[in-house]
Amino acid sequence: MLLETRRMDELTSYEVEGFLGAGGELALIPMGPISGHGALQLLGMHGHFTHALSVLAAEPANALVYPLVHTCYAGAGTAFYGTVSFEVAEQTLILKRIAGELGKQGFMRIALLAEGVPENLAGMAAA
């Protein structure tokens, strides 16, 4: 099935159903916290990197990319304005919910992607 985009949030439910019906089975779930890294770094830099990597990998991997999940544990960045940190247990529940719902819809393989520590902790727990 030819898709204009691999980003789920830019597809219709009919297009996602068509992807699955044509044998597509992989969903990529990028994640990254909103956390401070100093005055000149973007609060969402970890997630933006992971999302971009997911979008680039989606076509050759025949995957769809779930929207970026920012509900992540922020670690040391919590001292900076704008940071919103979630406990690892909360992040794990969110990731399990997303992966579980996608699994019920027919995605047979689901990959949780994180740029590094600490946002990967909940991904490992959810997996």
C-alpha positions in Angstrom: 0.0 0.0 0.0 1.4 3.4 -1.0 1.2 5.9 1.8 1.8 9.7 1.6 3.3 9.5 5.1 4.2 7.0 7.8 3.1 9.1 10.7 -0.1 7.7 12.2 -1.3 11.2 13.2 -1.3 12.2 9.5 -3.2 9.1 8.3 -6.9 8.2 8.5 -8.1 5.2 10.3 -9.0 3.7 6.9 -5.3 4.1 5.8 -4.0 2.4 9.0 -6.5 -0.4 8.4 -5.3 -0.7 4.8 -1.6 -0.8 6.0 -2.5 -3.7 8.3 -4.6 -5.5 5.7 -1.7 -5.3 3.2 0.6 -7.1 5.7 2.0 -4.2 7.6 2.7 -5.2 11.2 5.3 -2.8 12.7 4.5 0.2 14.9 7.3 2.5 16.1 6.6 4.4 19.3 9.1 7.3 19.9 9.4 8.8 23.3 11.3 11.6 25.0 10.7 13.9 28.0 10.2 17.6 28.1 13.2 18.4 30.2 15.7 21.2 30.5 19.3 21.0 29.4 20.4 24.6 29.8 19.5 28.0 28.3 20.2 27.1 24.6 18.9 23.5 24.3 15.3 22.6 23.3 13.2 21.1 26.1 12.1 18.3 23.8 15.4 17.6 22.1 15.4 13.9 23.1 12.0 13.2 21.7 12.5 15.2 18.6 15.6 13.2 17.8 13.8 9.9 18.4 10.8 10.9 16.4 12.9 12.0 13.5 14.8 8.7 13.5 11.5 6.8 13.7 10.1 8.7 10.6 13.3 8.0 8.7 13.3 4.3 9.6 9.6 3.8 8.9 9.7 3.5 5.1 12.5 0.9 4.8 11.2 -1.0 7.9 7.6 -0.9 6.5 6.3 0.6 9.8 4.0 3.3 11.0 5.1 5.9 13.5 2.9 6.6 16.5 2.9 10.3 17.6 5.8 11.3 19.9 5.1 10.4 23.6 6.3 13.2 25.9 4.9 11.7 29.1 8.4 10.5 30.2 10.6 10.5 33.3 12.8 13.6 32.9 15.7 12.7 35.3 18.2 15.5 36.2 16.5 18.0 34.0 13.7 18.7 36.5 15.4 21.8 37.8 14.7 23.7 34.6 11.6 25.7 33.8 9.2 24.0 31.5 10.1 20.5 32.6 7.3 18.1 33.4 8.5 14.7 34.6 6.4 11.6 35.0 7.3 8.7 37.3 8.8 5.7 35.6 5.7 3.7 36.7 3.4 6.3 35.1 5.3 6.3 31.9 5.4 2.5 31.8 1.6 2.4 32.2 1.1 4.8 29.3 3.5 2.9 27.0 1.8 -0.4 27.9 -1.6 1.1 27.1 -0.5 2.4 23.7 1.3 -0.8 22.8 -1.7 -2.9 24.0 -4.2 -1.0 22.0 -2.1 -1.1 18.9 -1.7 -4.8 19.4 -5.4 -5.3 19.6 -5.8 -3.5 16.3 -3.4 -5.9 14.5 0.1 -4.6 14.9 2.1 -7.7 15.5 5.5 -6.0 16.2 5.8 -2.8 18.3 9.1 -1.1 19.0 9.5 1.5 21.8 12.2 4.0 20.8 14.1 6.3 23.2 17.3 8.3 22.7 18.8 7.3 26.0 18.6 7.3 29.8 16.3 8.0 31.7 13.4 7.8 29.2 14.4 4.3 28.2 13.8 2.9 31.7 10.1 2.8 31.3 10.4 1.5 27.8 12.4 -1.5 29.0 9.8 -2.0 31.8 6.9 -1.8 29.4 8.5 -4.2 27.0 
